[in-house]
Amino acid sequence: MTPPTDAPLLRLDRLRTVFPLGDGREAAAVDDVSLTIHRGETLGLVGESGSGKSMTALSIIRLVPAPGRIASGRIDLDGRNLLDLDARGIRAVRGRRIGFVFQEPAAALNPVLTIGSQIAETIAAHDLARGAAARARAVELLEAVRVPDPARRAREYPHQLSGGLKQRVMIALALAAEPDLVIADEPTTALDATVQAEVLDLLRDLRAKFHLSLLLITHDLGVVAAMADRVAVMYAGRIVEHAPVDRLFAAPAHPYTQGLLACIPGQRPGPRLAAIPGVVPALGHLTAGCAFAPRCDRRFEPCDRTPPESASIEPGHEMRCYLSGGATPLARPSGGRA
């Protein structure tokens, strides 16, 4: 799908979210992140656990858990910086302009309220309907997200629903106030393969039906390939590569992106699955240079000194790596450093 050419619905400009380390220093969980999402577009945000994907999403709706804080940057929704809003102003944005599908529906749903009452409460909170009208709208939303026998399910409690149905309820809640943008944080985590496919198919259909923009956060590249128009690859709080989905899968440029794609089963012959050596660095333990350098078998002398800036490979395709300048590594170790 070709992204629309109008102004972005959402634009992140050099967003930085930090947490104190307890010794007077701060560490960035989201570091210099710039992204755009157009109307009707799906942007996939992909990376390993601990890369900063969920913290980016929570920063957008200003729900960064204490003691974290947004230190700098902009979050523009239709040209308005959400960081300029007071508490009442941002509450009006959450749900009404930006819906959120949380990673763990069982934890996000209130266990002592029925499904229908939780959806109706969200509708009423944004003054879209109240009383019987809100309850009827809740049933309509459950039907829209393909919950069987929605009138009966609306009277049930979260513990009475399967994992797949809980996820559909979370999607209904995200849609309750008719937002322009939905952020789905790992929407298929802990679901079996069949239910995953059903949820993804549902999101795809709802995007078209309700003219939504979608920020899809996942570690699953198969989900990205099936759903996204563009992809941003995140590592240690930074976007390391950003490209249209077809381009990223056909010509991945960053060594981290190449490593993630190589880990997909069936990509390489042999009895063992490929893996990227090492782990994502913990908050506050970044090296002085490129965060991926300790795990990269293509690193060379500049990588250990200063983090690289983002550079354009071709229109619409950018990466944050010294290899983008055409430099040749001075040494190619056989494996990444521990």
ABEGO torsion letter per residue (X at the ends): XBBBABBBABBBBGBBBBBBAGAGBBBBABBGBBBBBBBGBBBBBBEBBGAGAAAAAAAAAGABBOABBBABEBBBBGGBBAAABBAAAAAAABGAABBBBBABAAAABBAABBAAAAAAAAAAAAGABBEAAAAAAAAAAAAAAGBBGAAAAAABBAAABBAAAAAAAAAAAAAAAGBABBBBBGAABGBBAAAAAAAAAAAAAAAAAAGBBBBBBBABAAAAAAABABBBBBBGGBBABBBBAAAAAABBABAAAAAAAAABBGABBEABBBBBBEBBBBBGABBABBAAAAABAABBAAAAABBBBBBBABBGBBBBBAAAAGBBBABBBABBBX
